[in-house]
Amino acid sequence: MSTLERDPDDGMVQVIDEEGGVVGDVPDLSEDEFVAMYRHMKLARHFDERAVSLQRQGRMGTYPPLSGQEGAQVGSAMALAEDDWMVPSYREHGAAMVRGLPLKETLLYWMGDERGSHIPEDANIFTPAVPIASQIPHATGMAWADKLKHDGETDRAFICYFGDGATSEGDFHEGLNFAGVFDTPNVFFCNNNQWAISVPRERQTASETLAQKAVAYGFEGVQIDGMDPLAVYKATAEALEKAKNPDEGERRPTLIEAVQYRFGAHTTADDPSVYREDDEVEQWKAKDPIPRLERFLRGQGVLDDDRVAEVEESVREEVADAIDAAESTVRPDPESMFEHVFAEQTPEIRRQAEEFAQLRERHGDEAFVEE
């Protein structure tokens, strides 16, 4: 039976428990793929820690941490085929990295450099969406357009990431309702990390799960352990396959609710100690996806101390190189901020650009340009 066909009363889909023990069907991955999953997660965690440190030192702007969500991001992104598309929110640094977005670009983006928005053409990643849920109708439209272009058939799927807070937005309803009606090849991946900034999950909805909201739109929803990367991979792979090759009478879209926790702040401008208790954080840290996968792989004879040390060393080097590359990039001219808002400058943008040029001439570059 497919993961997506499970009775919701059976609880969350899980493959490995918190101790790394097998409690479900392990996906058919090679040893190299298991190691790659582990390394991607270690890389995402170390990158995240360094990025937060950079922000605290004043070397980068506001940054949204992902620690705790590596299992959901890496597990789902690894399930994507080369031609599939990823439509992220603002926290999917790990998933984007798996898809081929260089860490340097992610750093530049959060340093406020427009060049950080450049995405390699073969990565199939849509631009990050900071406004909550605005990317969901975009993902549905992309999937519908692809289906129309291929006369109702398609060989690629479109995964859209968003948080639990997004399910309270009208864009969520509109995007999923449209997807159900027009049977688009979408996978809607909800990162339920328990907090929408300071609003807890129980204040978002009275629904028992977020996954069950899919019923109202006429397609399947499944709740999975988002801190179990193997469960995430398995459920996402099945949803992607259904999106592209549904059985007769089966609808293409799926809503996946990945239950997880963000260990850090919503962004570096946030103080989570104001609205949640340390005991709660520690309880969730016991479910950390990285040591969980490591224990499983050690038990399978895939990892040992030497291989773990090798991964950790390579991860440190890769992140250090990305930081060096980003910080050695010549800073953009401040006037470039007006160049990429619209394809053609509006009168208001031109007015602002002219005003800025006057201020720059009056006060000098030292007031605006940091060497």
N, C-alpha and C positions, 0 to 999 in steps of 0.2 A: 504494500500500500504506500502511496506517495505521502511524503511529509505533509503536503498541502491538503490531503484528504482526511487527516486525523480528526477525531472527535475533539472539539475544543475543551470538553470536560476532562480530557486526559492531561491537561496542563501544558506547560511550555515544552517545546521541542528541545531535547538535549542529547548530545552524543558523548561528551565527557563531563564528569562531575567536577566539583571544586578541587578534588585531589588528583585529577587527571585519570581517574578510573573510567573505563568504557561502560556506558549505560545505554547506548543506542548504536545504530548502524554507522560505522566509520566510513566516510566517503572514500572512494577509490582514487587515492592520490599516490604518486610515486614518492620514494624517499626524498628525492631532490625537491619535489613540490612541498612536502612537509617541512623541510629545512628552510625553503624559501619563505613559507608562511611565517615560520618562527623568526627568521631574520627581518622580514618586513615589519613585524610587530615590534621587535627590539629597536629597529631603526626609527620607527614612528615615535616610540617612547623617548628615546634619547634626543631625537630632534625636538620633541615637545619640551623637554626639560631645558635644553639649551635656548630655545626660542623664548621661553618665559624669562630665563636669566638675562637674555639680551634686552628684553623690554624693561626689566627692572633696572638695568644699567643705563637706560636711555639710548640704547643703540637700535631700537626698533619701536614702532608704534604699538597701539593696542593690538593684542593677540588673543585668539580664542583657543585655550588649551584642549587637547583631546585625550589626555591620559585616562585610562580606564575603558576607552572605547576602541582600542586597537583591534580587538577580536572582531567586532562588528564591521569595522572599516576594511581591514585586510581580508577577512573571510569572504565578504561580499564582493569586493573588487576582484579577488582572484577567481571568482566564479564567472566573471564576464568573458565573453569571447572577444576576439580582436576587433570585430566590426560593431560590437555593442557600444552604446553611448552611456556616459555617466553625467547626471545633472546634479551637482552638489549644492549644499548650503555653504556656510562659511567655515565649517569645522572639519571638512573631509580632507585634511592634509595627508593622512595616511593612505586613504583610498586613491587620491590623485597621484601619490608617489608610486603606488602599485601600477597605475595605468600609464606611467611614463612621464609625469610632470617632474622636472628637476627640482630638487630642494632649493636651489638657488632662486628659482622663480617664486616659490612660495615665500621665501624670506623677503625678496624685493617687494612683493605684493603688500606684505604687512609693514614694510618700511615706507610705504606710500609712493613707491616708484611704479609708474604706469607700465613700464616694461615687464613687471612681474605678472601682468595679465596675459602675456604672450604664452599661448598653449601650443605645443607641438601638434602639427596637423594630424598625425597618425595616432594621437592619444585619445581622440574622441571624448574630450571632456568639455562640457559647457562651462561658461564663466561662473564663478562663485556668486551666490545670491546672499546678500546680507539682510535685506528685508525678509521678514519671516513669511514663509510659504509661497512667496511670489514665483518661485521656480517650478512649482507643481503644475500649474496650467501650461508653462513652457514645455515641460517634459511630455505632457499629454499631447500638446500640439505637434511636437517633433515626431512622436510616435505615430500619430494619426496621419501626418504628412507623408511619412515613410510608407505607411500602409497604402495610402492613396496612390503614391507613385508606382507602387508595385501591384496595382490592381487587386488589392485586398490581401495579398500575400506578402510576407516579409521574412527575411532571414537574419534580422537583428532586433535586439530588444533595447529598451531605454529604462535605466534604473534611475530613480529620483530619491535623493536623500533629504530628510527633514527631521526636526525634533518633535517631541510630544507637544510642545507649545503650538506648533504649526497646525495641529489638528483642531484648534479652536478658531482658526482663520477661515474666512469665506473661500479663499483660494484653494484650500484643501477640499472642501465640499465640491466646488466647481470642477476642479481638476479630476477628482475621482468619479464624480457623476458623469462627466463627459467620457471618461475612459470606459466606464461600464456601458454606456449607451452605444458608443462607437467601437467598442471591443478593440481597444488599442493595445499594442504590444509593450505594456508598461509593467515595471515592478516598482511599487511605491514602498520605500524602505524607511520606516519610522525608527529613528534612534531615540527610544524612550529612556532618557538618562535621568528620569525622576524629577528634574527641576527645569522649568522654563525661566531662566534667570532665578528669581526668588519665589516663583509660583510652583508649589508642589503638584505632583501628578494628580492627587485626589481633588485638586481644585480646578483641573482642566475639564473633567467630565465625570458623570456618574456611571458611565459604562464600566462593566467589569474589566474589559480589556479594550485596548485601542484597536486591536486586530479585528474585533467583531464589527467595527464600523463598516467594514467591507461588505457585509451582508446587505446593508441599505443601498449599495451601489450595484448589487447583482453579481459580485465575483468573490473569489476566495480570499480569506484573511487567515494568517497564521501567526501565533505568538511563539517566539523562540528565545532561548537563553542567549542574549547578545554578548555575553562574556565567555561564551563557548565558541571559539572560531570555527570548529568543525561543524557544529550545528548550523552556524550562520552560512558557511559554505554550502552545506547540503541543501538547506531550504532555498537559498538564493539560486543555486544551480537549477533546481527543479522549477522554480518560478520563471527563470529565464527561458528554460526549454519550453514551458507551457506558453509563454508569451509568443514564441516563434512557431511552435508546432502543437497547437492545442488539439486534444482529442475531439471527436465529433460531439457537439453539444456543450463543449467546455469553453468558457470565456477566457480570453488571454490575460487580463490584468490580475495582479495579486497585490495585496497589502501585507507586508511583513512588519510585525512589531518586534523589534529587537530590544529586550529588556536588559538594561545595563545601568552604568553609573559614571558620571564624570567626577573624577577624583579631585580636580582642581576647581578654579573659579569659572564662571560663565565666560568671562574675558578677564584680561589683566586689569580692567577698570572696575572689577567686581570684588566684593568681600563676602565670600560664602559663609563665613563664621557668624554673620549677622542673622542668617535665616536657617541654618542647619547645624545639628549637633556633631561634635567630633566622633561620638560613639557610632553614629549612623555611617559616617565616612569609613571608619575602621571596619565595620561589619561588611561593607561592600568591598573594601580592599582585600578581604579574605577570599573574594571571588576573582581576583586579578587574573585576566586572561593569559598573561605572559607566563608566569610560573605554572599555571594550569596546563598550558600546552607543553611546556618544557617537561613537566612530570610525565605526561603521556608519552612524549617522544623518547625520554630516557627509558621508560618502561618497555618501549618497543625496540630498544637498542639502536635508535636513530641518532640520539644525542649522547655525548659524554662530556666530561669536563674540558677536554682539549677542544672539542668542536664548539662548545659554548664560548670558550675564551677566544677562539678564532673569530666567531661571529661578533662578539663584543668589541674586539679590536678593530675589525673592519668597519663596524658601525660608527665608532668614534672617529675614525679617519674620514669617513664619507661625510659626516655632519660637519666636522672641522673644515674640510675642503669647501663645502657649500657656503659656510659662513665667511670664509676668506674670500671666496668668489663674489659673494653678494656685497661685502663691505669694501671690496676693492673696485667695484663698479663705480664709475664716475657718476656723481649725483646729477639728476636731471636739472635742466634750467627751470626755475620756478614758473616761468611763463608757460611751460608745457602743460601745466594743469588745466589750461583753458582749451587745449587743442583736441581733447578726446571725449568731451562731454556729448557733443552732437557731431554728426557727419559734416555739417556746415554750421558755423557759429551763428547763434541767434543774436539779435540786437542786444539782449541783456548780457549775454556772455561777452560780446565785444565791448560793451560798456565796462564790465568788470575788468576785462583784460587791460583796457586803456587806463583805468583808475589804478590798477596794480603797477603798470609801467611808470606812471607818474610818481607813485609812492617810492618805487625802487630808485628812480632818478633822484628823488629828494633825499632819501635816507641812505642810499648806497647798498651795495650787495651784501655787506656784512650784516645787515638787518634781516636778510632773508635767506642767505646761502650759507650753509655749514660746510666747511671744508673737511 
